Amino acid sequence: MTYDLSEFKNKKLALVLSGGVVKAAAWHIGVTLALEELGFTLLSNKDTNETENAIKRSLEIGTYVGSSAGAMISILLACGYTPQEIINGAFGLTKGNMRKLSYRDMFYLHKRKSRPKNKELFHPLDEFPQFIKQLLNPFMSFPGLFSTEGVRRYLLDGILDVDTFEKFKPDLFVVGTQLDHSQKTIFGRYNYPNPSHDATAIYQTGVKVSDAAAASMSVPPFYAPYPIKNPTTGGTDYYIDGEIRETLSTHVAEDNGCDIIISSWTHTPYHYHDEVGSLINYGLPSIAIQSIYLLIQKKIVASRAKRATGIDILNTVSEYMKQEKLSTAHRRDIMAILERKLNINPNVKLIDIYPDHHDYKLFFANSFSLNPKVASNAVKAGYKRAMQILSQPEFL
């Protein structure tokens, strides 16, 4: 099949990758494999031909926004590893330039116990039966079972040639969530103003890429919050998973002036299948995953619905003003005011690549598995779905 992607040519393109542990990382790789096959190029630090770079490649993706596992893949792509190299190297399919990611890297034990300033303030097991206190009390003093320090060391062990955002050729952004504030932090090279839709989100420069990645991947309660020295205050801020406050930070790509934003995510809830039955029969893990996916998908769907409603309002008002024969200048001014108030740029196109509800095999796949076969299935699913979505009529 021949794909006509003229709509994408000579536009500023962004790739936004969500979290979801190893399964999501493998899915993202499948999506990028499809993008490469379709003719998209992924700007990276390994692009050395200055003449070629001076003449912007017509289907070049030059902005990466990543959270959690999506941060890891964004960093690897920005470094210059191809999707195939990531598959072969990180998952150990073949020996190459990239060291295989190990369970020791992923499950680096967190050894620090909490040291509360006020020990009398918080007693989560008060009023619980004694046997529950005895069962849970040993875990109460730990902020997390594991640390993302292992992943940070993995990145520094021959993966990253540079560890500062400013030295990356593509625009790279990594998203984290501050533990002790209602604040999302976007780490990168640009100190943009607070996003207009969320005054509690900030851009922060001066943080190492490896630290930003470790912060973004600190998913509670598995991983302890990751400490980062604040370059402005000199104090230590603790960070947790980048998608806690907002899933898919597409606004970062918009702030960076992108025209088309391709988002990849895996949080599709299970829908009942006769051959599978109800999740009640598959135990607590499947129910917990479904609950998380329902929560995350709702946030994404609500965000997209809000945007669609805003665009519909803009189109309706624009059509009304044309019918009433308002001057072009007045229409332009009114539309600009509405776009600002609604926080919508109708010229930006969003494309979501996510699993179909019928893909229950991907839903049940182990999110933490480094098994090459499990990863390969997720890669194939991401590739197939990306090709399917980008073959829809609006892109042909």
Summary of the structure (lengths in Angstrom):
residues: 396
radius of gyration: 22.4
end to end distance: 10.7
largest distance: 76.2
contacts: 1244
relative contact order: 0.16
helix: 43%
strand: 15%
